[in-house]
């Protein structure tokens, strides 16, 4: 029993929290953007989404099998834990047409074929900032 408690404590101690900002405009002049747009983390890590302007929130769009969808409240800071390996694509629903999207890779890209099939279709739906999701997807490590 002590071994299990110790193992759990070690795992919790190594879990990290990352921050992703929801921006109207970044330092390079890009509009409606998550910063960073691509992030790689490990199973058990958390990401805190921080709205820096009004009218932003985050919603999972494409996730690994058996993973849980996530959704924050409008203009609310939200933290989600990622336990399932794979690639997650998420959006800011009010600004999805402006390609306000992001990618999280948790551990290995187990669902890479699903991502490859979906990214071009999702990117074409954007009215502005086309190509952003395709660029982020190039950072996925297989």
C-alpha atoms as a printed R data frame, in Angstrom:
    type eleno elety resid chain resno       x      y       z
1   ATOM     1    CA   UNK     A     1   0.000  0.000   0.000
2   ATOM     2    CA   UNK     A     2   2.826  2.418   0.823
3   ATOM     3    CA   UNK     A     3   4.329  1.750  -2.610
4   ATOM     4    CA   UNK     A     4   1.088  2.784  -4.346
5   ATOM     5    CA   UNK     A     5   0.848  5.977  -2.289
6   ATOM     6    CA   UNK     A     6   4.499  6.788  -3.012
7   ATOM     7    CA   UNK     A     7   4.058  6.137  -6.752
8   ATOM     8    CA   UNK     A     8   0.989  8.382  -6.829
9   ATOM     9    CA   UNK     A     9   2.862 11.170  -5.018
10  ATOM    10    CA   UNK     A    10   5.758 10.943  -7.466
11  ATOM    11    CA   UNK     A    11   3.415 11.133 -10.481
12  ATOM    12    CA   UNK     A    12   1.592 14.154  -9.040
13  ATOM    13    CA   UNK     A    13   4.892 15.875  -8.255
14  ATOM    14    CA   UNK     A    14   6.033 15.572 -11.881
15  ATOM    15    CA   UNK     A    15   2.775 16.725 -13.487
16  ATOM    16    CA   UNK     A    16   3.119 20.208 -14.936
17  ATOM    17    CA   UNK     A    17   0.661 23.013 -15.581
18  ATOM    18    CA   UNK     A    18   0.953 24.991 -18.784
19  ATOM    19    CA   UNK     A    19  -0.790 28.197 -19.787
20  ATOM    20    CA   UNK     A    20  -2.409 29.027 -23.126
21  ATOM    21    CA   UNK     A    21  -3.582 32.605 -23.651
22  ATOM    22    CA   UNK     A    22  -6.619 33.500 -25.743
23  ATOM    23    CA   UNK     A    23  -5.661 36.679 -27.597
24  ATOM    24    CA   UNK     A    24  -7.350 39.133 -29.927
25  ATOM    25    CA   UNK     A    25  -3.922 40.125 -31.242
26  ATOM    26    CA   UNK     A    26  -0.465 38.653 -30.594
27  ATOM    27    CA   UNK     A    27   2.928 40.413 -30.695
28  ATOM    28    CA   UNK     A    28   3.373 39.510 -34.379
29  ATOM    29    CA   UNK     A    29   0.039 41.082 -35.338
30  ATOM    30    CA   UNK     A    30  -1.861 37.803 -35.787
31  ATOM    31    CA   UNK     A    31  -5.548 38.119 -34.957
32  ATOM    32    CA   UNK     A    32  -7.696 35.782 -32.877
33  ATOM    33    CA   UNK     A    33  -4.989 33.408 -31.743
34  ATOM    34    CA   UNK     A    34  -4.133 30.982 -28.966
35  ATOM    35    CA   UNK     A    35  -0.622 31.453 -27.607
36  ATOM    36    CA   UNK     A    36   1.023 29.039 -27.952
37  ATOM    37    CA   UNK     A    37  -0.989 27.554 -30.830
38  ATOM    38    CA   UNK     A    38   0.756 24.194 -30.532
39  ATOM    39    CA   UNK     A    39   1.877 22.678 -27.266
40  ATOM    40    CA   UNK     A    40   3.262 19.264 -26.386
41  ATOM    41    CA   UNK     A    41   2.696 17.920 -22.896
42  ATOM    42    CA   UNK     A    42   2.767 14.589 -21.073
43  ATOM    43    CA   UNK     A    43  -0.152 12.522 -19.747
44  ATOM    44    CA   UNK     A    44  -1.267 13.896 -16.381
45  ATOM    45    CA   UNK     A    45  -0.263 17.482 -17.193
46  ATOM    46    CA   UNK     A    46  -2.787 20.314 -17.122
47  ATOM    47    CA   UNK     A    47  -3.372 23.328 -19.311
48  ATOM    48    CA   UNK     A    48  -4.925 26.533 -18.038
49  ATOM    49    CA   UNK     A    49  -6.647 28.579 -20.737
50  ATOM    50    CA   UNK     A    50  -6.562 32.304 -19.967
51  ATOM    51    CA   UNK     A    51  -8.864 34.756 -21.764
52  ATOM    52    CA   UNK     A    52  -7.006 38.044 -22.123
53  ATOM    53    CA   UNK     A    53  -9.909 39.816 -23.854
54  ATOM    54    CA   UNK     A    54 -13.698 39.461 -23.818
55  ATOM    55    CA   UNK     A    55 -15.716 36.920 -25.854
56  ATOM    56    CA   UNK     A    56 -13.271 33.995 -25.760
57  ATOM    57    CA   UNK     A    57 -13.673 30.442 -24.557
58  ATOM    58    CA   UNK     A    58 -12.273 27.065 -25.489
59  ATOM    59    CA   UNK     A    59 -13.925 23.884 -26.744
60  ATOM    60    CA   UNK     A    60 -12.427 20.587 -27.862
61  ATOM    61    CA   UNK     A    61 -13.124 19.798 -31.504
62  ATOM    62    CA   UNK     A    62 -11.210 16.585 -32.240
63  ATOM    63    CA   UNK     A    63  -9.845 14.342 -29.491
64  ATOM    64    CA   UNK     A    64  -8.308 10.874 -29.087
65  ATOM    65    CA   UNK     A    65 -10.648  7.911 -28.635
66  ATOM    66    CA   UNK     A    66 -11.781  7.516 -25.012
67  ATOM    67    CA   UNK     A    67 -10.615 11.036 -24.098
68  ATOM    68    CA   UNK     A    68 -13.004 13.524 -22.512
69  ATOM    69    CA   UNK     A    69 -14.202 16.595 -24.382
70  ATOM    70    CA   UNK     A    70 -13.554 19.916 -22.683
71  ATOM    71    CA   UNK     A    71 -15.429 23.208 -22.678
72  ATOM    72    CA   UNK     A    72 -14.805 26.385 -20.697
73  ATOM    73    CA   UNK     A    73 -17.194 29.176 -19.863
74  ATOM    74    CA   UNK     A    74 -17.257 32.459 -21.760
75  ATOM    75    CA   UNK     A    75 -14.506 34.807 -20.524
76  ATOM    76    CA   UNK     A    76 -13.508 32.311 -17.820
77  ATOM    77    CA   UNK     A    77 -10.100 30.963 -16.923
78  ATOM    78    CA   UNK     A    78 -10.283 27.159 -17.127
79  ATOM    79    CA   UNK     A    79  -7.886 24.320 -16.317
80  ATOM    80    CA   UNK     A    80  -8.135 20.865 -17.871
81  ATOM    81    CA   UNK     A    81  -6.115 17.731 -17.157
82  ATOM    82    CA   UNK     A    82  -5.001 15.564 -20.078
83  ATOM    83    CA   UNK     A    83  -4.603 11.881 -19.244
84  ATOM    84    CA   UNK     A    84  -5.094 10.238 -22.657
85  ATOM    85    CA   UNK     A    85  -2.252 10.234 -25.164
86  ATOM    86    CA   UNK     A    86  -2.913 11.638 -28.604
87  ATOM    87    CA   UNK     A    87  -3.548 14.888 -30.435
88  ATOM    88    CA   UNK     A    88  -6.341 17.270 -29.453
89  ATOM    89    CA   UNK     A    89  -7.639 20.072 -31.678
90  ATOM    90    CA   UNK     A    90  -9.593 22.833 -29.974
91  ATOM    91    CA   UNK     A    91 -11.281 26.078 -31.004
92  ATOM    92    CA   UNK     A    92 -12.688 29.312 -29.697
93  ATOM    93    CA   UNK     A    93 -16.270 28.828 -30.975
94  ATOM    94    CA   UNK     A    94 -17.108 32.535 -31.504
95  ATOM    95    CA   UNK     A    95 -13.911 32.937 -33.565
96  ATOM    96    CA   UNK     A    96 -13.603 29.569 -35.281
97  ATOM    97    CA   UNK     A    97 -14.337 31.181 -38.655
98  ATOM    98    CA   UNK     A    98 -11.252 33.330 -38.009
99  ATOM    99    CA   UNK     A    99  -9.261 30.110 -37.473
100 ATOM   100    CA   UNK     A   100  -8.828 30.631 -33.734
101 ATOM   101    CA   UNK     A   101  -7.667 27.057 -33.224
102 ATOM   102    CA   UNK     A   102  -4.963 25.204 -31.353
103 ATOM   103    CA   UNK     A   103  -3.360 21.797 -31.053
104 ATOM   104    CA   UNK     A   104  -2.269 19.895 -27.960
105 ATOM   105    CA   UNK     A   105  -0.111 16.799 -28.300
106 ATOM   106    CA   UNK     A   106  -0.223 14.623 -25.208
107 ATOM   107    CA   UNK     A   107   2.600 12.077 -25.283
108 ATOM   108    CA   UNK     A   108   2.534 10.056 -28.504
109 ATOM   109    CA   UNK     A   109   0.362 11.052 -31.474
110 ATOM   110    CA   UNK     A   110  -1.718  7.872 -31.362
111 ATOM   111    CA   UNK     A   111  -4.522  9.362 -33.495
112 ATOM   112    CA   UNK     A   112  -2.256 10.911 -36.140
113 ATOM   113    CA   UNK     A   113  -4.157  9.501 -39.127
114 ATOM   114    CA   UNK     A   114  -7.425 10.985 -37.870
115 ATOM   115    CA   UNK     A   115  -5.656 14.332 -37.459
116 ATOM   116    CA   UNK     A   116  -4.111 14.198 -40.942
117 ATOM   117    CA   UNK     A   117  -7.526 13.492 -42.443
118 ATOM   118    CA   UNK     A   118  -9.278 16.266 -40.489
119 ATOM   119    CA   UNK     A   119  -6.852 19.202 -40.455
120 ATOM   120    CA   UNK     A   120  -7.253 20.271 -44.123
121 ATOM   121    CA   UNK     A   121 -11.063 20.117 -43.842
122 ATOM   122    CA   UNK     A   122 -11.110 22.141 -40.629
123 ATOM   123    CA   UNK     A   123  -8.683 24.716 -42.022
124 ATOM   124    CA   UNK     A   124 -10.770 25.236 -45.193
125 ATOM   125    CA   UNK     A   125 -13.761 26.261 -43.070
126 ATOM   126    CA   UNK     A   126 -11.939 29.383 -41.896
127 ATOM   127    CA   UNK     A   127 -12.752 32.668 -43.590
128 ATOM   128    CA   UNK     A   128  -9.508 34.331 -42.475
129 ATOM   129    CA   UNK     A   129  -6.143 33.112 -41.173
130 ATOM   130    CA   UNK     A   130  -6.263 30.089 -43.457
131 ATOM   131    CA   UNK     A   131  -3.258 27.822 -43.140
132 ATOM   132    CA   UNK     A   132  -2.832 28.428 -39.406
133 ATOM   133    CA   UNK     A   133  -4.059 24.974 -38.372
134 ATOM   134    CA   UNK     A   134  -1.977 23.331 -41.104
135 ATOM   135    CA   UNK     A   135   1.135 25.090 -39.789
136 ATOM   136    CA   UNK     A   136   0.421 24.021 -36.216
137 ATOM   137    CA   UNK     A   137  -0.071 20.411 -37.367
138 ATOM   138    CA   UNK     A   138   3.452 20.392 -38.819
139 ATOM   139    CA   UNK     A   139   4.784 20.546 -35.249
140 ATOM   140    CA   UNK     A   140   3.206 17.203 -34.289
141 ATOM   141    CA   UNK     A   141   5.876 14.660 -33.466
142 ATOM   142    CA   UNK     A   142   5.079 11.156 -34.639
